[in-house]
């Protein structure tokens, strides 16, 4: 009798989501938004802090950020001081689901390890 042993390598859905969100963030946002320093746009640290202050729950944070990034307007911004300094974020052609995943990634604080 021959016995076969199957080896399965599994990646937890949580790890996969973080990795996918990291790729989305770094491929779309990291050009302007660095983690700790503001160069051509506010840093992720600044954005996250401001949004957490206004929207401490994940649901509110993600919903507001997703809606704002999808349709950035000065009137609905939480960061008028940053708009004065860097200008209004341009309208981007991102799918709303992609922005939502990136917003969740920022809320969870996972950006630290993957950007400058």
N, C-alpha and C positions, 0 to 999 in steps of 0.2 A: 504494500500500500504506500503510495506516494502522498506526502503531505506538502501542501503549498502554504507558504507564509506570505501574506500580502502586507506590504508596508504602505501605509497611507500617511501622507504628509498633509496635515490640515493647517489652514490658516483661519484663525477665528474671524467671524464676521466683523468684530470690532477692529481687529488689527488691519483687516482688508480695507475697511472704511477710512481709517486714519491714513493708510498709505495712499489710497485713491484721492482723498481730500488733499493730502500733501502734494500730490502731482498736480491736481487742479489749481491749488493755490500758487505753487511755484511756477506753473506754466502760464498763469494768467495775471497774477497780482504782484508777485515778488519783484517784478521789474521796477515798480514804483514804491511799493510798501515793504520796507525792510522790517525786521522784527524789533530791533532796539533803537534804530536811529532814523530820523526823518531827513530825507535828502530832497526828493522831488514830490513827496506826499507824506502825510502823517505815518508814523510807524505803527505797526500792529499793536504794540504795547499801548500807545496813545488811544488808538481806536477802541481796543478792547476795554480799556479802563473807562472811557467815556460812555460806551454802550452799556457796560455792566452797571454803571452808576444810574443810568436812566432806565435800564431794563434788566433787573437782576435775574429774572427767570429765563431759562433757555428758550422757551416758546416765544416770549416777547422779543428777546434779543434777536433771535434768528429771523423772526417775521419782519421786524423793523429794518434790520440790515439788508435782508433780501429785497424788500420793496424799495429801499432807498438806492441800493446799488443798481437795481434794474432800471430805476428812473430817478437819477440824482437831480435834486433841486435844492437851491440855496434855502428856500423857505422851509423845507422839511429836514434840513441838516441838523445834526446835533453838534457840529463842529464848525460854526461860523468863523471862529478865529483861524482855523486851518484853511478855510476857503479864501479868507483874506490873504493868507500867506502863500498858498500854493495854487489857488484857483479852484474852480469847481471840477470835480471828477468828470471826465467826459462820459457821454453815453456809450456804454459798451454793448456789444452784441452777444451777451451771454444768455444761455438758457436759464430760466428761473430756477430749475432744479439744481443746476451747477452752482449758482450763487448761494442757494440754500445750503448745499453741502459745504461750501467754503465758509459760510457764516457759522455753521455748527462747529467746524474745525477751529475757527477763531474763538468761539465761545468756550470750547473745551480746553483752550490753552495749549494745543498740540503744536503750534507753529514754531515754538522755541527751537526745536532740534533741526528744523529743516531750512531755515532762512538766515540771512545775514543779520 
